[in-house]
Structures are given as structure tokens and as C-alpha cells.
Amino acid sequence: MLRLLASTCARGLGGRGGSRRLVSRGRARPVAGLCDPSRRLSRQASDAPRNQPPSPEFVARSVGICSMMRLPVQATPEGLDAAFVGVPLDIGTSNRPGARFGPRRIREESVLLRTTNPSTGAVPFQFLRVADLGDVNVNLYNLQDSCRLIRADYQKIVAAGCVPLTLGGDHTITYPILQAIAEKHGPVGLVHVDAHMDTADKALGEKLYHGTPFRRCVDEGLLDCKRVVQIGIRGSSTTLDTYRYSRSQGFRVVLAEDCWLKSLVPLMGEVRQQMGGRPIYISFDIDGLDPAYAPGTGTPEIAGLTPSQALEIIRGCQGLNVVGCDLVEVSPPYDPSGNTALVAANLLFEMLCVLPKVTVA
């Protein structure tokens, strides 16, 4: 059984709001009052009724447990085409902690999301069976063991044919996730949005932290290096040749300066050609955005991407063979307004809208 814990907000488990427990003997229950029982998931029929987030026209946004988009919480990935998964880990962080609270805060802000994307014509819940799988039960005292737990849970998710959309957590988590993804799909292409390349070899003598995940992925052959693009890279460095490693591996590095004051639609046209029809993974560090839009993160860098450019990047992946996505490094303590988590929730919805089974109008 997946080691997933149903995530709840303060008014969830044991709170005064009267919410019922989500986890009973290791199994998560559907959200009471939000979904018709006839919409429960089927493991066999591909045309079975699909989950729908409740409409605010009929169910108040403040009602219900704290799941992503108020979707049902499910204990296992069986019967799902895609699932939101939280990985509340931040012990790989190099300076400002707090990303362990990212999944919960993103879920809280996702109450503002609706089911349809009129800008792209995507209606994902008509094509996909989606639920919230809760959180991986990480070990906050041992980073190596946490990676083991993450890898084991994602192996089961991927084996079930379910595409994971991950709420992070610091960027270390992408490494064990890609271990599980590559185990099924082989080396994958990567669309990586970030202020940093995260290809360092080590820090303080350690080879595993949030600055090294893609170096470790290269070491283990998890990436198809000719199909890796890193977008939004910027900031000060300890050397002048800071991009050398990525470029030596065949990565395409797109600096933030090359994105200023322009649409990224042409860039994504080139990226789609580069990626082809083989599997790709989307990894979006929220610090890829300028801190004016997303201050709640551990390693902010000025002069970053705008939210509209973030939409262009994700929407530019429409038609690609996306086998997994993550949104990492949301650190709520540095943004009491919740705006960073709100942006993150919207970007995760956009990722859901570009999954291969979603047909756009």
C-alpha cells in the first residue's frame, strides 16, 4: 500500500470544524458531501464517470476537506489517469526552509480553481479520472530515507498507469520521482523552469540536496540529455562558467535575460520540435518566476519570468508526451498573503490541462 497520508488543513483532522477523518485503517475516503457517490472511480471501464471538482455555484468554497481542487482523496492510484500528490519535504534546502508546508498551502489556494480552461479549450475532467493521493510520508530526519520513500511510492503510482502531478517540497524530490519515472519510461526529456540549474555536484560534502537533483539524474542515466531545456536561469554565481556543466551534457540553457520583455511562444515551438513524441517530464521551480510574483520561496532571484510567460511555457507543452510534472519550492512562511501558493495551484492546473489524454477544443 502506498505510504500516503491524506493532507488536511487546520480545520481537517481533529479540528473544530466538524470535518470527518479522511484516513481510516490506512484507506482514504471520498470527500463527503462534495461528490455524488455515482462518481466513484472504476478500475475497469475507461468511460466510467469521472471525478469533478464541485462548482462554487452549488458548494461554497469554504466547505470541504483541504484536497487539491476539492477532489476526492484516494489511497491508491488504481483507476486513475492522473493524480495530485504532495511531498512535504524541505530538509534538502540550502537556506530558507518552509517548503514542507507547500503542498498544504497550495491545496488551500486551489479552492479558487474551476474545471475548465477557456483560454486553451481544455476540459481535463472530461477526459481524465483524477483524485488527490494525499502526501508521501517522508522522513524529516533523513534525506536519503525520504528519497527512498518517495521513489517507492512513485513506482507504484507510475506502475498503475497514473500520471503524477506533484506538489512540493524542495527540488530534491524530483530526483527520486525521476528514478521511478525512468524505471518505466526510460530516460526522459525534461522541461525545467527555474532560476537555478540544480546541477551542482555537492555542498558541505553532501551530494544530495536541492541544488543537485539533475546532476544525480545525469549520473544515473535518467535523462535524455539532448532533450533537456532549462528556462529562466539567472542570478549570481561562484564562477563565471556556471552554465558549463549543463551545456556540456547537451542541455539547452535559456537565460532569464533572453526571456525579458518577450513572448515565449516561439521558444516553445522550438522546444516541441526538440522533445518530439517521446516521454517528457515538466519540473517547475516557483523561483523561476520573479519574486515580485512569487516571494514565498527559499532561494529567490530578481528579474525572473512573469506568470504569463509561465503559462506560455506550460501551454507550449500541449501535444507532448508528458508523463509527470512537479511544482516545487513553495515556502509559505515567506508569503503570508498566499499569492505564491495561488500561482502554484494555477500552474498545476495548467499542467493537468496539457496531459496527453486531454483533447482541446
Backbone torsions as a table, in degrees:
resi	resn	phi	psi	omega
1	MET	NA	139.9	178.5
2	LEU	-61.4	141.0	178.0
3	ARG	-87.5	69.4	-177.4
4	LEU	-114.2	134.7	178.3
5	LEU	-111.1	128.2	178.6
6	ALA	-64.0	124.3	-178.6
7	SER	-84.8	135.4	178.1
8	THR	-131.3	154.3	174.4
9	CYS	-84.8	-175.7	-172.6
10	ALA	-59.3	-29.0	-179.1
11	ARG	-90.5	12.0	-178.5
12	GLY	-87.8	-111.0	-174.4
13	LEU	-60.1	123.9	172.5
14	GLY	69.2	5.4	-178.5
15	GLY	-78.8	177.6	-177.6
16	ARG	-85.3	-6.8	-174.6
17	GLY	-75.3	-1.2	177.2
18	GLY	83.5	6.3	-180.0
19	SER	-67.4	143.2	178.8
20	ARG	-84.1	155.5	179.9
21	ARG	-63.5	142.8	-179.9
22	LEU	-90.8	-26.1	-174.1
23	VAL	-112.4	124.8	177.9
24	SER	-136.3	114.0	-178.3
25	ARG	54.9	38.9	173.5
26	GLY	84.1	-0.9	-178.8
27	ARG	-115.8	133.2	180.0
28	ALA	-86.5	145.5	-179.8
29	ARG	-104.0	152.5	174.9
30	PRO	-60.4	160.4	-178.0
31	VAL	-72.3	115.0	-177.7
32	ALA	-66.1	134.9	173.6
33	GLY	83.8	-10.7	-176.4
34	LEU	-103.4	-24.7	-176.5
35	CYS	-131.3	138.3	175.4
36	ASP	-63.4	134.7	178.3
37	PRO	-55.8	-25.8	-180.0
38	SER	-68.0	-11.8	-179.8
39	ARG	-93.0	9.0	-179.7
40	ARG	-63.4	150.8	-170.5
41	LEU	-70.7	142.8	174.0
42	SER	-106.9	141.6	-180.0
43	ARG	-89.9	-10.7	-174.7
44	GLN	-109.7	-58.4	-167.9
45	ALA	-75.3	121.6	180.0
46	SER	-69.4	-21.0	179.4
47	ASP	-101.0	21.7	-179.7
48	ALA	-65.2	154.7	176.0
49	PRO	-55.0	140.9	-175.4
50	ARG	-107.5	155.0	176.5
51	ASN	-65.7	143.8	175.0
52	GLN	-129.8	127.9	171.5
53	PRO	-57.2	140.7	-177.9
54	PRO	-66.4	141.7	179.6
55	SER	-77.0	136.5	176.1
56	PRO	-66.5	-9.7	175.2
57	GLU	-70.3	-22.7	-175.0
58	PHE	-122.2	-25.5	-179.7
59	VAL	-127.9	121.0	-178.0
60	ALA	-59.2	142.5	-176.8
61	ARG	-62.7	-25.1	-178.9
62	SER	-82.6	0.2	-177.2
63	VAL	-96.2	137.3	172.0
64	GLY	111.6	169.9	178.8
65	ILE	-77.1	165.8	-172.9
66	CYS	-90.0	74.0	175.1
67	SER	-108.4	165.8	179.7
68	MET	-65.1	120.0	-178.7
69	MET	58.5	20.2	-177.7
70	ARG	59.5	29.2	174.2
71	LEU	-72.4	161.1	174.1
72	PRO	-60.3	147.5	174.1
73	VAL	-95.3	127.9	-178.1
74	GLN	-123.6	144.1	-174.2
75	ALA	-81.5	-27.4	-177.4
76	THR	-131.5	160.7	-177.2
77	PRO	-85.2	-2.7	-177.6
78	GLU	-57.3	134.1	178.9
79	GLY	85.2	-2.1	-178.1
80	LEU	-102.2	143.8	171.0
81	ASP	-87.1	-32.5	-179.2
82	ALA	-152.4	156.4	-179.2
83	ALA	-152.5	144.6	171.1
84	PHE	-87.2	134.4	-177.1
85	VAL	-134.4	132.0	176.8
86	GLY	-96.1	140.0	173.9
87	VAL	-128.6	88.9	-172.8
88	PRO	-82.1	69.1	-175.2
89	LEU	-122.6	133.8	174.1
90	ASP	-143.1	19.0	-179.6
91	ILE	-82.8	2.7	170.1
92	GLY	-96.1	6.8	-176.6
93	THR	-77.0	142.0	-175.1
94	SER	-89.8	-19.0	-178.2
95	ASN	-145.3	-81.6	-173.6
96	ARG	-87.0	113.7	-179.7
97	PRO	-80.7	179.5	176.0
98	GLY	126.1	-10.8	-177.8
99	ALA	-68.3	-14.4	174.9
100	ARG	-62.6	-22.2	178.7
101	PHE	-92.0	-1.4	-178.0
102	GLY	-59.5	-50.7	-178.0
103	PRO	-56.3	-42.3	-178.5
104	ARG	-65.7	-43.7	-178.3
105	ARG	-68.1	-37.7	177.4
106	ILE	-62.6	-42.5	178.0
107	ARG	-61.1	-40.7	-179.7
108	GLU	-61.1	-43.6	-178.5
109	GLU	-74.3	-22.3	-177.1
110	SER	-68.5	-7.2	177.6
111	VAL	-61.9	-20.4	-179.3
112	LEU	-82.4	-9.5	-178.1
113	LEU	-79.4	151.2	176.4
114	ARG	-117.0	-175.7	-168.2
115	THR	-90.0	-16.9	-169.3
116	THR	-122.1	145.2	177.4
117	ASN	-111.9	87.9	-175.7
118	PRO	-65.5	-21.6	179.6
119	SER	-68.0	-34.9	-178.5
120	THR	-108.7	-13.0	-176.7
121	GLY	84.0	8.9	-177.7
122	ALA	-85.1	133.0	174.0
123	VAL	-126.2	76.9	-166.4
124	PRO	-61.2	-32.2	-175.3
125	PHE	-77.1	-6.8	172.2
126	GLN	-81.9	-19.4	-175.0
127	PHE	-113.7	-19.3	-173.1
128	LEU	-123.9	143.9	168.2
129	ARG	-93.0	115.3	-170.4
130	VAL	-127.8	142.3	173.5
131	ALA	-147.8	175.5	174.0
132	ASP	-102.8	122.3	-179.5
133	LEU	-90.3	9.9	-179.8
134	GLY	75.1	-151.8	-173.6
135	ASP	-116.2	145.1	168.6
136	VAL	-67.6	137.8	-178.9
137	ASN	-84.8	82.6	-175.0
138	VAL	-77.2	163.7	177.1
139	ASN	-104.0	104.0	-174.9
140	LEU	-74.7	0.8	177.6
141	TYR	-110.1	2.6	-175.3
142	ASN	-154.6	107.7	-176.7
143	LEU	-68.0	-41.1	179.0
144	GLN	-62.0	-43.2	-180.0
145	ASP	-67.8	-36.5	175.9
146	SER	-60.4	-42.5	178.1
147	CYS	-62.4	-37.4	177.1
148	ARG	-63.3	-44.0	179.7
149	LEU	-64.6	-41.9	178.7
150	ILE	-62.5	-49.3	-179.4
151	ARG	-57.8	-44.4	-178.2
152	ALA	-63.2	-42.6	179.9
153	ASP	-68.3	-40.5	-178.9
154	TYR	-72.7	-27.5	173.0
155	GLN	-58.9	-40.2	179.8
156	LYS	-72.2	-37.4	178.1
157	ILE	-63.6	-48.8	-177.4
158	VAL	-67.3	-40.1	179.8
159	ALA	-61.2	-27.9	179.8
160	ALA	-80.8	0.7	-178.8
161	GLY	78.2	20.2	-177.5
162	CYS	-101.9	131.5	178.2
163	VAL	-86.5	119.1	-179.2
164	PRO	-84.2	135.5	171.1
165	LEU	-116.5	109.1	-166.1
166	THR	-98.1	136.1	173.3
167	LEU	-103.3	112.3	-179.6
168	GLY	-93.9	168.9	17.4
169	GLY	78.6	147.8	176.1
170	ASP	-80.8	170.6	-169.1
171	HIS	-71.8	-9.2	174.8
172	THR	-55.9	-32.8	-172.3
173	ILE	-64.0	-22.7	-178.7
174	THR	-65.2	-29.9	-179.5
175	TYR	-62.3	-56.6	178.6
176	PRO	-66.3	-29.3	175.9
177	ILE	-63.4	-45.4	179.8
178	LEU	-68.5	-27.1	172.2
179	GLN	-59.4	-44.9	179.7
180	ALA	-69.7	-40.5	-179.8
181	ILE	-63.1	-47.1	-177.1
182	ALA	-68.7	-26.4	177.9
183	GLU	-60.3	-33.3	178.9
184	LYS	-93.3	-43.1	-170.0
185	HIS	-100.9	-7.7	-172.2
186	GLY	78.8	-175.9	179.9
187	PRO	-56.6	133.1	-174.9
188	VAL	-112.0	156.3	168.2
189	GLY	-74.1	163.4	-174.8
190	LEU	-141.6	125.4	166.6
191	VAL	-104.1	108.6	-171.0
192	HIS	-117.1	113.5	178.0
193	VAL	-104.8	125.8	-171.3
194	ASP	-171.6	156.9	167.8
195	ALA	-79.5	-21.1	-174.1
196	HIS	-125.3	153.1	-177.7
197	MET	-81.4	-22.1	178.5
198	ASP	55.6	41.1	177.9
199	THR	-119.8	22.5	174.9
200	ALA	-63.4	158.2	179.4
201	ASP	-89.0	-42.9	179.3
202	LYS	-165.8	163.9	174.8
203	ALA	-146.4	137.6	-177.1
204	LEU	52.9	31.4	178.6
205	GLY	82.9	-2.7	-177.4
206	GLU	-102.4	136.9	-178.1
207	LYS	-97.2	3.4	-180.0
208	LEU	-132.6	110.5	171.9
209	TYR	-164.0	-175.8	-170.6
210	HIS	-73.7	-3.0	174.8
211	GLY	-96.9	1.1	-174.3
212	THR	-122.0	1.6	-168.9
213	PRO	-58.1	-39.2	-175.1
214	PHE	-80.8	-21.5	171.1
215	ARG	-66.9	-43.8	177.9
216	ARG	-65.9	-35.7	178.0
217	CYS	-65.1	-40.0	176.2
218	VAL	-64.1	-44.3	-179.8
219	ASP	-54.6	-36.0	-175.5
220	GLU	-98.8	5.9	177.0
221	GLY	69.3	30.8	-177.6
222	LEU	-85.0	-17.0	-176.5
223	LEU	-112.7	143.0	168.2
224	ASP	-86.5	92.8	-164.8
225	CYS	-62.5	-24.1	177.2
226	LYS	-76.2	-7.3	179.0
227	ARG	-122.0	43.0	177.0
228	VAL	-119.8	128.2	175.3
229	VAL	-128.1	133.8	179.1
230	GLN	-117.2	121.9	-170.4
231	ILE	-121.0	133.0	175.3
232	GLY	98.7	10.7	-174.5
233	ILE	-65.5	136.6	-177.2
234	ARG	-169.6	-178.4	173.9
235	GLY	100.1	168.1	179.4
236	SER	-71.5	165.4	-176.2
237	SER	-148.7	171.8	177.3
238	THR	-90.9	-11.5	179.8
239	THR	-140.2	165.3	176.6
240	LEU	-84.6	-18.0	-178.3
241	ASP	-105.4	41.1	-172.9
242	THR	-63.6	-22.0	-179.0
243	TYR	-92.0	-0.9	-170.7
244	ARG	-60.6	-46.0	-176.1
245	TYR	-61.2	-49.9	-178.2
246	SER	-58.0	-47.5	-178.0
247	ARG	-67.8	-31.8	178.2
248	SER	-67.4	-23.8	178.1
249	GLN	-86.1	-6.6	-178.2
250	GLY	97.8	4.4	178.1
251	PHE	-67.6	147.0	168.7
252	ARG	-92.7	121.9	-178.6
253	VAL	-108.4	117.2	179.5
254	VAL	-107.9	108.9	-177.8
255	LEU	-71.9	153.1	178.3
256	ALA	-58.8	-37.0	179.5
257	GLU	-58.0	-31.4	179.9
258	ASP	-78.9	-3.9	179.2
259	CYS	-108.2	-11.6	-174.4
260	TRP	-59.4	135.9	169.8
261	LEU	57.5	34.1	178.7
262	LYS	-148.7	158.8	172.9
263	SER	-75.8	144.6	178.1
264	LEU	-100.0	10.7	177.1
265	VAL	-60.9	-45.4	177.3
266	PRO	-61.1	-40.6	177.8
267	LEU	-58.7	-45.6	-176.5
268	MET	-69.7	-24.7	171.8
269	GLY	-63.2	-40.8	176.5
270	GLU	-67.7	-39.6	-179.7
271	VAL	-63.7	-41.0	178.9
272	ARG	-60.6	-40.1	176.8
273	GLN	-64.9	-40.4	179.6
274	GLN	-64.0	-39.5	-175.4
275	MET	-77.4	-33.2	-179.9
276	GLY	64.7	-152.7	-176.3
277	GLY	-98.5	3.4	-178.4
278	ARG	-83.5	163.0	-173.9
279	PRO	-59.0	140.7	174.6
280	ILE	-133.0	159.0	177.3
281	TYR	-124.0	140.1	176.7
282	ILE	-107.0	122.7	176.5
283	SER	-122.8	115.0	-173.7
284	PHE	-118.1	108.3	172.3
285	ASP	-84.2	125.9	-176.2
286	ILE	-62.0	-20.2	177.3
287	ASP	-75.4	-1.1	169.0
288	GLY	-63.1	-27.8	175.7
289	LEU	-81.3	154.0	175.0
290	ASP	-62.2	139.7	-179.0
291	PRO	-62.9	-12.6	172.7
292	ALA	-63.5	-30.0	-179.6
293	TYR	-97.9	-28.1	-175.6
294	ALA	-141.5	73.7	-178.2
295	PRO	-74.3	-18.6	-174.5
296	GLY	-83.6	74.0	-179.3
297	THR	-151.7	163.0	-171.2
298	GLY	-79.4	-30.4	-175.6
299	THR	-134.6	69.4	-176.6
300	PRO	-69.9	148.0	176.1
301	GLU	-134.2	135.2	-178.3
302	ILE	-70.2	164.4	171.9
303	ALA	63.9	46.9	-178.3
304	GLY	-97.8	-165.3	-179.0
305	LEU	-73.0	161.7	175.5
306	THR	-98.6	160.8	175.7
307	PRO	-58.0	-35.9	179.2
308	SER	-65.7	-35.7	175.7
309	GLN	-68.5	-35.5	175.5
310	ALA	-60.7	-41.8	176.8
311	LEU	-63.0	-40.8	179.2
312	GLU	-61.9	-38.8	179.6
313	ILE	-65.6	-51.0	-176.7
314	ILE	-66.8	-46.0	178.8
315	ARG	-64.2	-26.3	176.5
316	GLY	-68.6	-11.4	176.9
317	CYS	-89.1	0.6	177.1
318	GLN	-58.6	132.0	-179.6
319	GLY	92.7	-10.0	177.0
320	LEU	-86.6	162.7	-177.7
321	ASN	-87.6	75.1	-176.6
322	VAL	-79.5	120.9	-177.5
323	VAL	-110.2	1.8	178.1
324	GLY	175.5	156.6	-178.7
325	CYS	-147.6	154.7	168.8
326	ASP	-144.5	155.3	173.9
327	LEU	-129.5	111.6	-169.3
328	VAL	-122.1	169.6	170.8
329	GLU	71.6	22.9	169.8
330	VAL	-78.2	120.4	-178.4
331	SER	-120.0	91.7	-173.1
332	PRO	-54.8	-33.0	-178.6
333	PRO	-58.7	-21.4	-178.5
334	TYR	-95.0	6.5	176.3
335	ASP	-148.9	79.1	-178.7
336	PRO	-59.0	-21.4	-179.2
337	SER	-68.6	-23.3	-176.6
338	GLY	83.7	2.1	-175.7
339	ASN	-64.6	-37.0	179.1
340	THR	-61.6	-44.9	178.7
341	ALA	-66.5	-33.8	176.9
342	LEU	-64.2	-45.0	175.6
343	VAL	-59.5	-44.7	-179.7
344	ALA	-60.2	-43.8	179.5
345	ALA	-60.6	-42.1	178.4
346	ASN	-64.9	-39.2	179.8
347	LEU	-68.2	-35.5	176.1
348	LEU	-65.5	-38.6	174.9
349	PHE	-62.3	-41.3	177.8
350	GLU	-62.2	-37.3	176.7
351	MET	-63.8	-42.3	176.6
352	LEU	-57.6	-38.0	-176.7
353	CYS	-69.9	-17.8	-179.2
354	VAL	-103.8	7.7	177.9
355	LEU	-64.7	150.4	-169.6
356	PRO	-56.8	-32.7	-176.9
357	LYS	-77.9	-9.7	-177.5
358	VAL	-85.4	116.3	177.2
359	THR	-93.7	129.9	-179.3
360	VAL	-96.5	148.9	-178.7
361	ALA	-71.7	NA	NA
